[in-house]
Amino acid sequence: MVTLVGKNVVVVGASRGVGRAIVCKMAAEGARVLAVGRTPEPLDQLAREVSGTKTLAMDAASHAAPSRIFAALRPDVVILCAGARPPGRPLHELTWEQFSVNWHTDVWMSFSFCRETLRAPLAPGSTVILISSGAALGGSPISGGYAGAKRTQMFIANYAQKESDRLNLGIRFLALAPARTMPETELGRFAVDAWKRRCPSTREQSTRRAWLGSARRPSASADPRTSAEW
């Protein structure tokens, strides 16, 4: 059985939602956790509530972020949950800057952290997990470039894994795509509310599915290391 006792785990985007829940779970499993987020206040609260958790307040989208974070705690596991909020409006109501916001955050961070992992490199047996989205499989008409950005995270994990294998680094790269909208999170509530504004008569259950578009399971030929349902 795989154990996290004594392992170093870095969670980027740890101050709320899925990232915060992951910090709590990792700490409960006995890991040494470094929780990274942009704003100090929620990180301070997290540190008070989860014993032994260290925090680092910084913008993970900055160019120096990966090397600075890895210097603060050399990780056995890196979990990247951070990203920008999608626009929540249809295509014709967006500027290019609004449409591309997730490319400049979610994709950039995935690229920079995977690149640093390979360059450092992290120790054999290390794992990097990119939190993608079910929208990457089916799209969403009100998410701008979000779905495409989340799909690109899967490609980045795939490319990084191939380089790890080619160079015999022994590092594992994964991209996880939650199969449904999670309305209990801040992003999930935002997605449901955005769809309700677009289609006021839509029932709540439909709104929860709408953010994912026609989400479906990955094809049988999909690399199981880079796409998975939660």
Backbone torsions as a table, in degrees:
resi	resn	phi	psi	omega
1	MET	NA	134.3	178.1
2	VAL	-71.5	134.0	178.8
3	THR	-120.9	147.0	177.4
4	LEU	-102.8	1.8	-178.9
5	VAL	-60.6	123.3	178.8
6	GLY	79.0	-0.8	179.0
7	LYS	-81.1	148.4	175.5
8	ASN	-92.2	120.4	-178.0
9	VAL	-121.8	125.4	174.8
10	VAL	-105.0	125.4	177.2
11	VAL	-116.1	114.8	-178.8
12	VAL	-99.7	124.4	-172.4
13	GLY	91.4	43.2	-167.9
14	ALA	-94.1	-4.3	-169.5
15	SER	-80.8	-13.8	-179.2
16	ARG	-157.9	170.5	172.0
17	GLY	58.2	-137.1	-176.8
18	VAL	-60.4	-41.8	-179.3
19	GLY	-60.2	-42.9	179.6
20	ARG	-64.8	-42.9	179.0
21	ALA	-62.3	-37.6	178.9
22	ILE	-66.1	-40.8	177.4
23	VAL	-57.6	-47.3	-179.0
24	CYS	-60.6	-42.3	-178.7
25	LYS	-68.3	-44.1	-179.8
26	MET	-62.4	-43.7	179.3
27	ALA	-63.8	-39.9	179.4
28	ALA	-64.7	-26.4	179.3
29	GLU	-85.6	0.3	175.2
30	GLY	96.8	11.3	179.8
31	ALA	-82.1	155.0	168.1
32	ARG	-88.7	118.6	-169.9
33	VAL	-113.6	133.3	168.1
34	LEU	-109.1	113.6	-178.8
35	ALA	-96.3	121.0	-176.5
36	VAL	-112.4	133.1	177.0
37	GLY	-157.5	172.2	-175.4
38	ARG	-81.4	-35.5	-173.1
39	THR	-110.7	134.5	-174.6
40	PRO	-67.3	-36.1	-170.7
41	GLU	-59.0	-53.0	179.0
42	PRO	-65.9	-28.2	176.3
43	LEU	-68.7	-40.1	177.6
44	ASP	-62.0	-41.6	178.0
45	GLN	-64.2	-41.1	178.5
46	LEU	-61.3	-42.7	-179.9
47	ALA	-63.4	-35.9	178.0
48	ARG	-69.1	-34.9	-174.9
49	GLU	-86.3	-27.6	-177.1
50	VAL	-115.9	102.1	-173.8
51	SER	-59.7	135.8	175.5
52	GLY	84.7	-3.2	-179.3
53	THR	-81.2	128.4	173.8
54	LYS	-94.0	153.9	-178.0
55	THR	-129.5	155.5	176.2
56	LEU	-143.2	114.5	179.6
57	ALA	-92.1	114.8	178.5
58	MET	-166.6	164.0	176.5
59	ASP	-84.0	110.1	-177.0
60	ALA	-70.8	-8.9	177.4
61	ALA	-89.5	-0.6	177.8
62	SER	-74.3	155.2	-175.6
63	HIS	-64.1	-31.9	-177.2
64	ALA	-86.5	-3.9	-171.0
65	ALA	-58.0	-51.8	-176.1
66	PRO	-58.7	-47.7	-178.1
67	SER	-66.1	-37.5	179.4
68	ARG	-67.7	-41.4	-179.7
69	ILE	-67.5	-43.7	179.8
70	PHE	-66.6	-27.4	175.9
71	ALA	-72.5	-32.8	179.6
72	ALA	-71.0	-36.0	175.9
73	LEU	-154.1	113.7	178.8
74	ARG	-70.5	109.9	-167.7
75	PRO	-87.5	149.1	164.6
76	ASP	-90.2	-29.2	179.8
77	VAL	-136.2	131.7	173.9
78	VAL	-117.8	127.3	178.4
79	ILE	-121.8	117.3	-175.5
80	LEU	-104.8	105.8	-179.9
81	CYS	-108.7	-11.6	-172.3
82	ALA	-70.4	153.7	177.4
83	GLY	174.4	169.5	-179.3
84	ALA	-86.6	154.4	175.1
85	ARG	-75.6	129.8	177.8
86	PRO	-63.8	162.2	-174.3
87	PRO	-68.9	-31.9	178.8
88	GLY	73.1	25.0	178.5
89	ARG	-138.2	157.1	-178.7
90	PRO	-70.2	165.3	-172.3
91	LEU	-52.2	-46.0	-172.4
92	HIS	-73.5	-8.5	179.0
93	GLU	-99.3	6.0	-174.8
94	LEU	-110.5	148.1	165.0
95	THR	-85.6	167.7	177.3
96	TRP	-63.1	-37.5	179.5
97	GLU	-61.0	-41.2	178.5
98	GLN	-69.6	-41.1	-179.7
99	PHE	-62.1	-38.0	-170.9
100	SER	-95.1	7.8	-173.0
101	VAL	-57.9	-38.3	-178.8
102	ASN	-73.9	-21.0	174.7
103	TRP	-70.8	-34.7	-177.4
104	HIS	-84.4	-6.9	178.9
105	THR	-120.3	-70.6	-175.3
106	ASP	-58.8	-49.6	-178.5
107	VAL	-68.6	-44.1	-179.1
108	TRP	-59.5	-45.3	-179.4
109	MET	-65.2	-40.7	177.6
110	SER	-60.9	-45.5	178.0
111	PHE	-60.5	-49.2	-173.1
112	SER	-69.8	-38.1	-179.9
113	PHE	-73.0	-39.3	177.2
114	CYS	-66.7	-39.6	178.6
115	ARG	-63.1	-45.0	179.9
116	GLU	-64.9	-37.2	177.9
117	THR	-59.5	-42.6	-179.8
118	LEU	-74.2	-34.0	-177.4
119	ARG	-76.9	-34.8	-172.3
120	ALA	-55.4	-47.2	-26.5
121	PRO	-81.9	167.8	171.5
122	LEU	-70.2	166.7	-174.2
123	ALA	-69.1	150.4	173.0
124	PRO	-53.4	139.2	-177.2
125	GLY	94.1	-9.1	177.5
126	SER	-69.5	156.4	-179.1
127	THR	-132.8	136.6	174.2
128	VAL	-118.3	125.4	-178.0
129	ILE	-118.8	121.2	175.8
130	LEU	-100.9	123.9	178.0
131	ILE	-85.2	109.0	179.9
132	SER	-94.1	-141.6	-177.7
133	SER	-159.0	150.1	172.6
134	GLY	-60.6	-22.6	176.8
135	ALA	-61.2	-23.6	178.3
136	ALA	-64.9	-22.0	-177.7
137	LEU	-93.4	-32.8	-175.4
138	GLY	-123.0	-9.7	-178.6
139	GLY	77.8	173.6	174.6
140	SER	-156.4	124.7	-174.7
141	PRO	-70.5	-9.0	179.3
142	ILE	-115.2	16.1	-175.7
143	SER	-106.1	5.6	-178.5
144	GLY	60.9	-130.7	179.9
145	GLY	-88.1	9.5	-175.7
146	TYR	-59.1	-49.8	-176.3
147	ALA	-61.7	-43.2	178.2
148	GLY	-64.8	-37.7	178.3
149	ALA	-64.6	-42.0	-179.6
150	LYS	-68.7	-33.5	174.8
151	ARG	-67.0	-38.2	179.4
152	THR	-65.1	-30.8	174.0
153	GLN	-58.0	-37.3	177.9
154	MET	-65.1	-42.2	178.0
155	PHE	-63.4	-42.0	-179.5
156	ILE	-61.1	-44.7	177.9
157	ALA	-60.7	-40.7	178.9
158	ASN	-63.5	-46.7	179.8
159	TYR	-63.3	-42.8	-179.7
160	ALA	-64.2	-39.1	178.7
161	GLN	-63.4	-41.5	178.9
162	LYS	-62.8	-38.1	177.9
163	GLU	-70.8	-38.2	176.2
164	SER	-60.5	-42.5	178.8
165	ASP	-66.7	-43.1	-177.3
166	ARG	-63.6	-37.8	-177.3
167	LEU	-92.5	1.9	180.0
168	ASN	56.8	42.6	-178.6
169	LEU	-83.1	-23.2	-179.9
170	GLY	71.8	24.0	179.1
171	ILE	-102.8	137.8	-178.8
172	ARG	-105.1	135.1	178.0
173	PHE	-120.0	132.3	-179.6
174	LEU	-132.3	147.3	167.5
175	ALA	-123.5	122.8	-178.1
176	LEU	-106.5	132.3	-179.7
177	ALA	-117.1	102.3	175.1
178	PRO	-54.8	134.9	-171.1
179	ALA	-83.1	-3.3	-179.6
180	ARG	-147.6	159.2	171.9
181	THR	-67.2	140.6	-179.8
182	MET	-110.0	91.2	-174.1
183	PRO	-66.3	-10.9	178.3
184	GLU	-78.5	-11.6	177.2
185	THR	-95.5	164.4	179.7
186	GLU	-61.2	-44.5	178.7
187	LEU	-65.6	-39.6	178.7
188	GLY	-62.8	-44.0	177.8
189	ARG	-62.7	-40.4	178.4
190	PHE	-61.4	-42.9	-179.0
191	ALA	-63.7	-46.1	179.8
192	VAL	-63.1	-44.7	-179.7
193	ASP	-64.4	-38.8	179.4
194	ALA	-63.5	-41.3	-179.8
195	TRP	-70.7	-34.6	177.3
196	LYS	-64.2	-37.3	177.7
197	ARG	-66.2	-35.7	-179.0
198	ARG	-74.3	-39.4	-178.8
199	CYS	-130.8	80.1	-172.9
200	PRO	-58.5	-26.1	-176.0
201	SER	-89.1	-3.7	-177.8
202	THR	-69.7	136.7	178.2
203	ARG	-69.1	155.8	-174.7
204	GLU	-58.0	-40.9	-177.9
205	GLN	-63.0	-36.7	178.9
206	SER	-67.6	-36.6	-179.4
207	THR	-65.3	-33.8	180.0
208	ARG	-67.3	-31.7	178.8
209	ARG	-82.9	-24.5	-170.0
210	ALA	-63.6	-34.4	-178.5
211	TRP	-61.3	-26.0	-179.4
212	LEU	-90.5	-4.3	-176.5
213	GLY	61.2	-135.1	-179.8
214	SER	-93.8	52.9	-175.7
215	ALA	-56.1	139.8	-179.3
216	ARG	-144.4	166.5	176.5
217	ARG	-67.2	149.8	174.8
218	PRO	-60.3	150.2	178.5
219	SER	-65.1	164.3	-177.4
220	ALA	-62.9	-21.8	-178.5
221	SER	-87.0	-5.2	-179.3
222	ALA	-65.5	143.5	178.8
223	ASP	-68.5	116.3	-176.7
224	PRO	-65.4	-14.8	179.4
225	ARG	-82.1	-12.5	-172.6
226	THR	-124.3	-0.6	174.7
227	SER	-148.7	127.6	-178.5
228	ALA	-153.7	149.5	176.4
229	GLU	-89.8	142.5	172.9
230	TRP	-93.5	NA	NA
